[in-house]
Amino acid sequence: MTGYGRSAFSHNEQEFLVEIRSVNGKNPEVSVKSQLIPRERENEVRQLVAKKTVRGTVDIYISTENQNGNLPKVINRERFESYYKQIKSINLSLGREDETENLTGAILRLPDVVEISKPDEMENWPHIFTAIENAVEELLIYRKNEGEKLRDDILTRLSMIEGYLTEVDRFEKGRVDTIRERIIKRAEELGVVHSEERLEQEMIYYIEKLDITEEKVRLAQHCNYFRETIGIEEYPGRKLGFIAQEMGREINTLGSKANNVDIQKIVVNMKDELEKIKEQILNIL
């Protein structure tokens, strides 16, 4: 959801620049950071941008400057008269009435006497709104391009998880044999007398508790569903987050039941890729 869009235009010897930036966010949150947008139009802008961007924190900036390099200036008459009266009063109290004349130049240099003339908001509004629309479209293009890169990265990591899952099969049979040998060896160490039939029953019960077939099947199904969702849904971000959570549960259970060093290493690698996928999902609408 991170993105950037800009649009510039000229009107009445003024150069305007509209910039829109977005970052991750679960809900649409639009902030207008410019006094060039009339207050009565701010809600209209927020609704437009929120509808287009769907989710994320979006900031709108608008700047302007005169094409000739200097913005038109006006004298703040009220502030000028206030300074003049104060200076005149001070001079009278000091008996320096003759110094009150010819103060214009000095007063004009005082703070806030000369102000920059603000552009007419309503006159410029139609042009500003069009520029906002253009900047939003550029932002969406930026997001789309970034989204394609994210999708490719996520699918690559998903394929790695699927690849790790197939590697588990290599250690499956050896894991069962190791468990069987461990139980027999332990029974012999303890001097336990047992029948082969009873041993097989206990072995089957113990191995069934450590069976990871269901976890492997469900994880494979979640991977397929993840791939299907990212391929067909317009805004899959939230659903992908839920699927990733389910994948994590299966991977954790697989690790806890593995009872095998090699499989647990594979589980660690799958967790690492899944965490990177979860981080990237935060950038998807």
LUMLUM-135340 format. One record per residue (C-alpha): residue number from 0; x, y, z. Coordinates in Angstrom, 1 decimal. Layout:
% residues N
<atom NUM <X Y Z>>;
...
//
This chain:
% residues 285
<atom 0 <0.0 0.0 0.0>>;
<atom 1 <3.0 2.3 0.0>>;
<atom 2 <2.9 4.6 -3.0>>;
<atom 3 <3.5 8.1 -4.4>>;
<atom 4 <1.8 10.2 -7.0>>;
<atom 5 <2.2 13.8 -8.2>>;
<atom 6 <0.6 16.2 -10.6>>;
<atom 7 <1.6 19.8 -11.5>>;
<atom 8 <-0.3 22.6 -13.3>>;
<atom 9 <-0.1 26.4 -14.0>>;
<atom 10 <-2.9 28.9 -13.5>>;
<atom 11 <-2.8 32.7 -13.2>>;
<atom 12 <1.0 32.9 -13.2>>;
<atom 13 <1.1 30.4 -10.4>>;
<atom 14 <2.7 27.0 -10.4>>;
<atom 15 <0.9 24.3 -8.4>>;
<atom 16 <2.2 20.9 -7.3>>;
<atom 17 <0.0 18.2 -5.8>>;
<atom 18 <1.8 15.3 -4.1>>;
<atom 19 <0.1 12.2 -2.5>>;
<atom 20 <1.9 9.7 -0.4>>;
<atom 21 <0.5 6.5 1.1>>;
<atom 22 <1.8 4.1 3.7>>;
<atom 23 <0.5 0.9 5.2>>;
<atom 24 <-2.8 0.9 7.2>>;
<atom 25 <-5.7 -1.4 7.8>>;
<atom 26 <-8.3 1.3 7.1>>;
<atom 27 <-8.5 4.3 4.7>>;
<atom 28 <-7.2 7.4 6.5>>;
<atom 29 <-6.8 10.5 4.4>>;
<atom 30 <-5.1 13.7 5.7>>;
<atom 31 <-5.2 17.0 3.8>>;
<atom 32 <-2.0 19.0 4.6>>;
<atom 33 <-2.7 22.1 2.6>>;
<atom 34 <-4.6 25.4 3.1>>;
<atom 35 <-5.0 25.6 -0.7>>;
<atom 36 <-8.0 23.3 -0.5>>;
<atom 37 <-11.2 25.2 0.6>>;
<atom 38 <-12.4 23.8 3.9>>;
<atom 39 <-15.9 23.1 2.5>>;
<atom 40 <-14.2 20.9 -0.2>>;
<atom 41 <-11.9 18.8 2.2>>;
<atom 42 <-14.5 16.2 2.8>>;
<atom 43 <-15.0 15.7 -0.9>>;
<atom 44 <-11.3 15.2 -1.4>>;
<atom 45 <-11.1 12.7 1.5>>;
<atom 46 <-14.0 10.7 0.1>>;
<atom 47 <-12.5 10.6 -3.4>>;
<atom 48 <-9.1 9.5 -2.2>>;
<atom 49 <-10.4 6.9 0.3>>;
<atom 50 <-12.6 5.3 -2.3>>;
<atom 51 <-9.7 5.1 -4.8>>;
<atom 52 <-7.0 3.9 -2.4>>;
<atom 53 <-9.3 1.5 -0.4>>;
<atom 54 <-6.8 1.1 2.5>>;
<atom 55 <-3.7 2.9 3.9>>;
<atom 56 <-2.7 6.2 5.5>>;
<atom 57 <-2.7 8.8 2.8>>;
<atom 58 <-1.3 12.4 3.0>>;
<atom 59 <-2.1 15.1 0.4>>;
<atom 60 <0.3 18.0 0.0>>;
<atom 61 <-0.2 21.0 -2.3>>;
<atom 62 <2.5 23.7 -2.8>>;
<atom 63 <2.5 26.8 -5.0>>;
<atom 64 <4.9 29.5 -6.2>>;
<atom 65 <4.9 32.4 -8.7>>;
<atom 66 <6.2 31.6 -12.1>>;
<atom 67 <8.4 34.8 -12.0>>;
<atom 68 <9.9 33.7 -8.7>>;
<atom 69 <8.1 36.1 -6.4>>;
<atom 70 <4.6 35.7 -5.1>>;
<atom 71 <2.4 38.8 -5.1>>;
<atom 72 <2.5 40.8 -1.8>>;
<atom 73 <0.0 43.0 -0.1>>;
<atom 74 <0.3 45.4 2.9>>;
<atom 75 <-1.7 44.4 6.0>>;
<atom 76 <-3.3 47.8 6.6>>;
<atom 77 <-4.6 47.0 10.0>>;
<atom 78 <-1.1 45.9 11.2>>;
<atom 79 <0.5 48.9 9.5>>;
<atom 80 <-1.8 51.4 11.3>>;
<atom 81 <-1.3 49.6 14.6>>;
<atom 82 <2.5 50.0 14.4>>;
<atom 83 <2.2 53.6 13.3>>;
<atom 84 <-0.1 54.5 16.3>>;
<atom 85 <2.3 52.8 18.7>>;
<atom 86 <5.4 54.5 17.4>>;
<atom 87 <3.5 57.9 17.3>>;
<atom 88 <2.4 57.4 20.9>>;
<atom 89 <6.0 56.6 22.0>>;
<atom 90 <7.4 59.6 20.2>>;
<atom 91 <4.9 61.9 21.8>>;
<atom 92 <5.7 60.6 25.2>>;
<atom 93 <9.4 61.2 24.6>>;
<atom 94 <8.8 64.7 23.1>>;
<atom 95 <10.0 63.6 19.7>>;
<atom 96 <6.9 64.4 17.6>>;
<atom 97 <9.0 65.5 14.6>>;
<atom 98 <10.4 62.0 14.3>>;
<atom 99 <6.9 60.5 13.6>>;
<atom 100 <6.9 61.6 10.0>>;
<atom 101 <8.4 59.6 7.2>>;
<atom 102 <8.0 56.2 9.1>>;
<atom 103 <6.5 54.4 6.1>>;
<atom 104 <9.7 52.7 5.0>>;
<atom 105 <10.6 51.6 8.6>>;
<atom 106 <7.1 50.2 9.3>>;
<atom 107 <7.0 48.2 6.1>>;
<atom 108 <10.1 46.4 7.2>>;
<atom 109 <8.5 45.3 10.5>>;
<atom 110 <7.2 41.7 10.9>>;
<atom 111 <4.0 40.7 9.2>>;
<atom 112 <3.3 44.2 7.7>>;
<atom 113 <3.9 42.9 4.2>>;
<atom 114 <2.2 39.6 3.5>>;
<atom 115 <2.2 37.2 0.6>>;
<atom 116 <-1.1 37.3 -1.3>>;
<atom 117 <-2.8 33.9 -1.1>>;
<atom 118 <-4.3 32.5 -4.3>>;
<atom 119 <-8.0 32.6 -4.7>>;
<atom 120 <-9.0 29.2 -3.3>>;
<atom 121 <-12.3 28.9 -5.1>>;
<atom 122 <-11.0 30.2 -8.4>>;
<atom 123 <-8.2 27.6 -8.4>>;
<atom 124 <-10.3 24.8 -6.9>>;
<atom 125 <-11.4 23.1 -10.2>>;
<atom 126 <-7.8 22.9 -11.4>>;
<atom 127 <-6.6 21.7 -8.0>>;
<atom 128 <-9.3 18.9 -7.9>>;
<atom 129 <-8.3 17.7 -11.3>>;
<atom 130 <-4.6 17.6 -10.3>>;
<atom 131 <-5.6 15.6 -7.2>>;
<atom 132 <-7.4 13.1 -9.4>>;
<atom 133 <-4.4 12.8 -11.6>>;
<atom 134 <-2.1 12.4 -8.6>>;
<atom 135 <-4.3 9.6 -7.2>>;
<atom 136 <-4.2 7.8 -10.6>>;
<atom 137 <-0.4 8.0 -10.6>>;
<atom 138 <-0.4 6.7 -7.0>>;
<atom 139 <-2.5 3.7 -8.1>>;
<atom 140 <-0.2 2.9 -10.9>>;
<atom 141 <2.8 3.1 -8.5>>;
<atom 142 <0.9 0.7 -6.2>>;
<atom 143 <0.1 -1.7 -9.0>>;
<atom 144 <3.7 -1.9 -10.1>>;
<atom 145 <4.9 -2.5 -6.5>>;
<atom 146 <2.1 -5.0 -6.0>>;
<atom 147 <3.3 -7.1 -9.0>>;
<atom 148 <6.8 -7.2 -7.4>>;
<atom 149 <5.3 -8.2 -4.1>>;
<atom 150 <3.2 -10.9 -5.6>>;
<atom 151 <6.2 -12.4 -7.4>>;
<atom 152 <8.2 -12.3 -4.2>>;
<atom 153 <5.4 -13.9 -2.1>>;
<atom 154 <4.8 -16.7 -4.6>>;
<atom 155 <8.5 -17.4 -4.8>>;
<atom 156 <8.5 -17.9 -1.0>>;
<atom 157 <5.3 -19.9 -1.1>>;
<atom 158 <7.0 -22.3 -3.6>>;
<atom 159 <9.9 -22.6 -1.2>>;
<atom 160 <7.6 -23.7 1.6>>;
<atom 161 <6.0 -26.2 -0.8>>;
<atom 162 <9.4 -27.4 -1.7>>;
<atom 163 <10.4 -27.8 2.0>>;
<atom 164 <7.2 -29.8 2.5>>;
<atom 165 <8.2 -32.3 -0.1>>;
<atom 166 <11.6 -32.7 1.6>>;
<atom 167 <9.8 -33.9 4.8>>;
<atom 168 <8.9 -37.2 2.9>>;
<atom 169 <12.6 -38.0 2.7>>;
<atom 170 <12.9 -38.3 6.4>>;
<atom 171 <9.4 -39.8 7.2>>;
<atom 172 <10.3 -43.5 7.0>>;
<atom 173 <13.6 -43.1 8.7>>;
<atom 174 <11.8 -41.2 11.5>>;
<atom 175 <9.5 -44.1 12.2>>;
<atom 176 <12.3 -46.6 12.1>>;
<atom 177 <14.3 -44.5 14.6>>;
<atom 178 <11.4 -44.3 17.0>>;
<atom 179 <10.9 -48.1 16.8>>;
<atom 180 <14.5 -48.7 17.5>>;
<atom 181 <14.5 -46.3 20.4>>;
<atom 182 <11.6 -47.9 22.1>>;
<atom 183 <13.0 -51.4 21.7>>;
<atom 184 <16.4 -50.3 23.0>>;
<atom 185 <14.8 -48.6 26.0>>;
<atom 186 <12.7 -51.7 26.8>>;
<atom 187 <15.8 -53.8 26.7>>;
<atom 188 <17.7 -51.4 28.9>>;
<atom 189 <14.9 -51.6 31.5>>;
<atom 190 <14.7 -55.4 31.2>>;
<atom 191 <11.1 -55.3 30.3>>;
<atom 192 <9.8 -58.6 29.0>>;
<atom 193 <7.3 -58.1 26.3>>;
<atom 194 <5.6 -60.0 23.5>>;
<atom 195 <6.1 -59.0 19.9>>;
<atom 196 <2.3 -58.5 19.5>>;
<atom 197 <2.0 -56.2 22.4>>;
<atom 198 <5.1 -54.3 21.3>>;
<atom 199 <3.6 -53.8 17.9>>;
<atom 200 <0.4 -52.5 19.4>>;
<atom 201 <2.2 -50.0 21.6>>;
<atom 202 <4.4 -49.0 18.7>>;
<atom 203 <1.4 -48.3 16.4>>;
<atom 204 <-0.3 -46.3 19.1>>;
<atom 205 <2.8 -44.2 19.8>>;
<atom 206 <3.6 -43.7 16.1>>;
<atom 207 <0.0 -42.6 15.3>>;
<atom 208 <0.4 -39.9 17.9>>;
<atom 209 <3.4 -38.6 16.0>>;
<atom 210 <1.9 -39.0 12.6>>;
<atom 211 <2.2 -35.8 10.5>>;
<atom 212 <0.3 -36.8 7.5>>;
<atom 213 <-2.8 -34.6 8.2>>;
<atom 214 <-0.5 -31.6 8.9>>;
<atom 215 <1.2 -32.1 5.6>>;
<atom 216 <-2.0 -32.5 3.7>>;
<atom 217 <-3.6 -29.4 5.3>>;
<atom 218 <-0.5 -27.3 4.8>>;
<atom 219 <-0.5 -28.2 1.1>>;
<atom 220 <-4.1 -27.3 0.8>>;
<atom 221 <-3.5 -23.9 2.5>>;
<atom 222 <-0.7 -23.3 0.0>>;
<atom 223 <-3.0 -24.0 -2.9>>;
<atom 224 <-5.7 -21.8 -1.5>>;
<atom 225 <-3.2 -19.0 -0.9>>;
<atom 226 <-2.0 -19.2 -4.5>>;
<atom 227 <-5.6 -19.3 -5.8>>;
<atom 228 <-6.6 -16.3 -3.7>>;
<atom 229 <-3.8 -14.1 -4.7>>;
<atom 230 <-4.5 -14.9 -8.3>>;
<atom 231 <-8.2 -14.2 -8.6>>;
<atom 232 <-9.2 -11.7 -5.8>>;
<atom 233 <-9.0 -8.0 -6.4>>;
<atom 234 <-8.2 -7.1 -2.8>>;
<atom 235 <-6.8 -10.3 -1.2>>;
<atom 236 <-4.7 -8.8 1.6>>;
<atom 237 <-6.9 -9.7 4.6>>;
<atom 238 <-7.8 -13.2 3.4>>;
<atom 239 <-4.1 -13.9 2.7>>;
<atom 240 <-3.4 -12.9 6.2>>;
<atom 241 <-5.9 -15.4 7.6>>;
<atom 242 <-4.6 -18.2 5.3>>;
<atom 243 <-1.0 -17.4 6.4>>;
<atom 244 <-2.1 -17.8 10.1>>;
<atom 245 <-3.5 -21.3 9.3>>;
<atom 246 <-0.3 -22.2 7.5>>;
<atom 247 <1.6 -21.2 10.6>>;
<atom 248 <-0.5 -23.5 12.8>>;
<atom 249 <0.1 -26.5 10.6>>;
<atom 250 <3.9 -25.8 10.4>>;
<atom 251 <4.1 -25.4 14.2>>;
<atom 252 <2.2 -28.7 14.8>>;
<atom 253 <4.3 -30.4 12.3>>;
<atom 254 <7.4 -29.3 14.1>>;
<atom 255 <6.1 -30.3 17.5>>;
<atom 256 <5.2 -33.8 16.3>>;
<atom 257 <8.3 -34.3 14.1>>;
<atom 258 <10.6 -35.8 16.7>>;
<atom 259 <13.3 -35.6 14.1>>;
<atom 260 <16.2 -33.2 13.8>>;
<atom 261 <16.2 -33.0 10.0>>;
<atom 262 <12.4 -32.3 9.8>>;
<atom 263 <12.7 -29.7 12.6>>;
<atom 264 <15.3 -27.9 10.5>>;
<atom 265 <13.0 -27.9 7.6>>;
<atom 266 <10.2 -26.5 9.8>>;
<atom 267 <12.5 -23.7 10.9>>;
<atom 268 <13.1 -22.8 7.2>>;
<atom 269 <9.4 -22.9 6.5>>;
<atom 270 <8.7 -20.6 9.4>>;
<atom 271 <11.3 -18.2 8.2>>;
<atom 272 <9.7 -18.0 4.7>>;
<atom 273 <6.2 -17.7 6.2>>;
<atom 274 <7.3 -14.7 8.4>>;
<atom 275 <8.6 -12.9 5.3>>;
<atom 276 <5.3 -13.6 3.5>>;
<atom 277 <3.4 -12.2 6.5>>;
<atom 278 <5.5 -9.0 6.4>>;
<atom 279 <4.8 -8.6 2.7>>;
<atom 280 <1.1 -9.2 3.1>>;
<atom 281 <0.9 -6.0 5.1>>;
<atom 282 <1.6 -4.2 1.9>>;
<atom 283 <-1.2 -5.8 0.0>>;
<atom 284 <-4.7 -4.4 -0.2>>;
//
